[in-house]
Amino acid sequence: MFSSLHNHCTFCDGKNSAQEMIEAAVRAGFTDFGMSCHCHDERFSLSMQDEEGYIRAMRALCAAYSSKIRVYCGIEQDPMGSIRCPEAYDYVIGSVHAVRAPNGMIYSVDNNVQEMDEALRAFGGDGMELVRAYYALVTENVRKTKPDIIGHFDLILKLNKDNRYFAENTQAYRQTALEALEQCAAQGGVFEVNTGGMYRGYRDFPYLQDFLLVRLRELGARVTVSTDCHDVNGIDYGVGRALAQIRDAGFDTLAVWHDGGFVQIPLEELMH
């Protein structure tokens, strides 16, 4: 790995300061490193509360570390949140973390099982209705914002261990996910293979699942690797596993952020 773009610090729900995260990236040998704090969401107290302050701090760190590492200021755009200064960011990650139920209430899909239990009840106990609402919002978010990176596409799996809310291996689930994937791929963004759920112990595989990666390869889409890191210890967690998964899906190159844009690097170079 030369670079990492999906990272969080204490400007949102990260555990370490932006400077501490950058220092960890330097120690890991990255050449390029981006911060991507969650956009402001009034429902989420740990989302970004001071967007202007975040941008100023990141620009100062970009300058301060220019001799050691290239640093970028990004944002994670959620359709439930808001961005005041879109022109200030070097890149945008488009992600969905919550759904709106038929009762009008908004429920997080990655917070805890208690909230997901409430969400399931709000969808009449029908897990596939919850799935369809999630993927419809993922598709809408990508279509509207056209993000540079499509974040943790199948995050809906995070709390679904042992098929708690829906059966992951059914044709119904797979078809719903594939239809959304194809619509998102048509917008041209780079899909991330995200190891964050593995690091935090929720699932034993990265997002995206294998069948989705295979379809992306068939579509000629680009993929990258991210750790969705919230603390310095996870800065490069699971990268080898993610690269192997991408290779096994039939990809021979990876989209790697270098000097302000994505370049395609042969997987062979990254897996030595």
Secondary structure as UniProt FT lines:
FT   STRAND          3..4
FT   TURN            10..13
FT   HELIX           18..28
FT   STRAND          32..38
FT   TURN            42..43
FT   TURN            45..46
FT   HELIX           51..64
FT   TURN            65..68
FT   STRAND          70..77
FT   TURN            79..80
FT   HELIX           86..88
FT   STRAND          91..94
FT   STRAND          98..100
FT   TURN            102..103
FT   STRAND          106..108
FT   HELIX           113..122
FT   TURN            123..125
FT   HELIX           127..145
FT   STRAND          149..150
FT   TURN            153..154
FT   HELIX           155..157
FT   TURN            158..159
FT   HELIX           161..163
FT   TURN            168..169
FT   HELIX           171..185
FT   TURN            186..188
FT   STRAND          190..194
FT   HELIX           196..199
FT   TURN            200..201
FT   HELIX           210..219
FT   STRAND          223..226
FT   HELIX           232..234
FT   TURN            235..238
FT   HELIX           239..248
FT   TURN            249..250
FT   STRAND          253..258
FT   TURN            259..260
FT   STRAND          261..266
FT   HELIX           267..270
//
